[in-house]
Structure formats: structure tokens, C-alpha cells
Amino acid sequence: MAGPELHCIDLDLMNRPGFRRFMSAWLYRDRDLAFLVDPGPLATTPHLLAELRRLAVDRLDYILLTHIHIDHAGGTAAVLEHYPDARVICHPDGIRHLVDPARLWQGSRSVLGTLADDYGEILPVAAGRIAFAAEIGTSGLRAFLTPGHAPHHCCYLLGDLLFAGEVAGVRCDVANGIYLRPATPPKFLLDVARTSIEQMLALEPRRMVFAHYGLVATAMDHLRIARDQLGLWVDGVRCLQGTAADDLDTAFFHWLLDHDPNFGTFVQLPPDIRARERQFLGNSLRGMQEYVTTTAS
């Protein structure tokens, strides 16, 4: 091996329109270290394992989970079957849910409906193979607790490269500018989410991997945009209080197009990805609406 390798393995859900260039696992390896970040859902595990075989990956030291949502961690146990020496690193609050995933699976089905079935069941991870460690091995790989998108969210830093999960939301490739969308499902707490982004800014990473989606060489710029978006979007929800419930989603969407240039690039997305993003925008809105309503009372 000539030097460190970083590979993005797309985990497209082909039976769902727009679920391409959305989920991915990231493989890092050098002479002394090999790890996989977010192996994805069980439904895409056969493709992931085939890609790992194609890349001649015969050893994984770690599987790093940014959080335990089904689209990030559902296939963890299945991957472990093929890499017996791998250890899973996970937020301390997520460990018990992967060791006994019955409630996690039920919650996923309740929130996601048929999408959860398309992702596939969450299989249990053996308790002896999963833990949390702030310092991982001897390579300088570090884990940070970054609640916001989820209470059990982590980011990982290796050198100047940050594996950011969804701490900075969701990114899509566009021809001009930057497309970012906060990922704020309930329960959303503005100060908690912003503090996690500030924590990552303090690390001064140069490059950053978004769980959804891609690698950027301007990590600090993207983190600052994501931090500022949180406040802007909450302001938008506050501005629209009193809008009829049936009209709020559409009103918020148009408010964002008018006020947020980093969401306004939505119009550059392909039609199927626009449809996906409109669907997930509703989740972000619900999280922020609950926060605004709660803090106003």
C-alpha cells in the first residue's frame, strides 16, 4: 500500500426514487489502521460487502458509527460476521439499543413506515464487540460526542479529516454554490446542536465527510454555514407561527427559498432528489416547530 486510502462506497436504495448519492459508507485504510464509517442499512449490506471484497479489504479494525439510526447502523451486525476482529465504536447512549435493537426497530418503523422495511431489520450487535472510546487505537483517531441530530451522535477526527455524520446536516452536490439542509428531527434543541458544531469548528478540520453526502475540502466554511442555518431556520419557523397547519410545509419551503441561499440551490437538484429532499424537509420542520412551540410556552 503506497499510502492512506479513503473510499466512498455508495449505498443506493434502488427501489426508492431519489435514494441515490444519499447514503454511503466510508472506508479508510493505511498500513496500520483500517476502519469503516457507518455501514448503512441491512438492505445494502450485500453491496457493501461486495465492494469491500473488490477493494481486497481482508481486515477491519473498527466500525465507527456516527449514530444508530437505521440508515447508518442497521447493517452493523451483518458486517461484523465477515470481519471477526472488528470492534464497533458508538456513542455510550446508543450501545444498549444496538445490543438489543427491538425498541430501535419498532421506533424506526413507527417514524419511517414502509421506508424502514426497505432499509431492513436491525440485527443485534454482540455486547463484547461494541464500546465507546475517545481515543481509538494509537493512530490519533478521536471520537467526539456531538448531540443534535440525535442524542447519540458522534463525530470522528483523523488528522485534518472530520467524519461529521449529520452534525452539519445534509449536503447535495450542485453545479453552483452549496446545498445544505439542517437535519433536525424531534427532539431538536437549538443550543445543543449549535454547541456541537462549535465544538467541531474548534478542531479546525480541513476536510469533512458528510454522512449525507460527500467529501468537502472546505470543512470550516460548511460548518459555519450549518451553524448559521440553524438559527435562520428557527427564525423562519417563528415568522410563520399562526400559519394553518396544512399550509405550513409549503409556506416554510418558500420562505427558505427566499431567505437561505444555501437552501435556495435546491432548484439545481435533479427532480428525484428534489422530491426526496422535500420529503425530509418535513422532518426538519417538525423538529424545529416543536422546539419553537416549547420554548415559547
PEHU-V654931 format. One record per run of one state. SS is the DSSP state (h for helix, s for strand, l for the rest). FROM is the first residue (numbers start at 1). TO is the last residue. If there is no record, write none. Layout:
ss=SS from=FROM to=TO
ss=SS from=FROM to=TO
//
This chain:
ss=l from=1 to=4
ss=s from=5 to=10
ss=l from=11 to=23
ss=s from=24 to=29
ss=l from=30 to=33
ss=s from=34 to=37
ss=l from=38 to=41
ss=h from=42 to=54
ss=l from=55 to=61
ss=s from=62 to=64
ss=l from=65 to=69
ss=h from=70 to=73
ss=l from=74 to=75
ss=h from=76 to=80
ss=l from=81 to=86
ss=s from=87 to=89
ss=l from=90 to=91
ss=h from=92 to=99
ss=l from=100 to=101
ss=h from=102 to=112
ss=l from=113 to=113
ss=h from=114 to=119
ss=l from=120 to=126
ss=h from=127 to=129
ss=s from=130 to=131
ss=l from=132 to=134
ss=s from=135 to=136
ss=l from=137 to=140
ss=s from=141 to=145
ss=l from=146 to=153
ss=s from=154 to=158
ss=l from=159 to=160
ss=s from=161 to=163
ss=l from=164 to=169
ss=s from=170 to=172
ss=l from=173 to=178
ss=s from=179 to=181
ss=l from=182 to=189
ss=h from=190 to=203
ss=l from=204 to=206
ss=s from=207 to=210
ss=l from=211 to=213
ss=s from=214 to=216
ss=l from=217 to=218
ss=h from=219 to=239
ss=l from=240 to=244
ss=h from=245 to=259
ss=l from=260 to=260
ss=h from=261 to=268
ss=l from=269 to=270
ss=h from=271 to=296
ss=l from=297 to=297
//
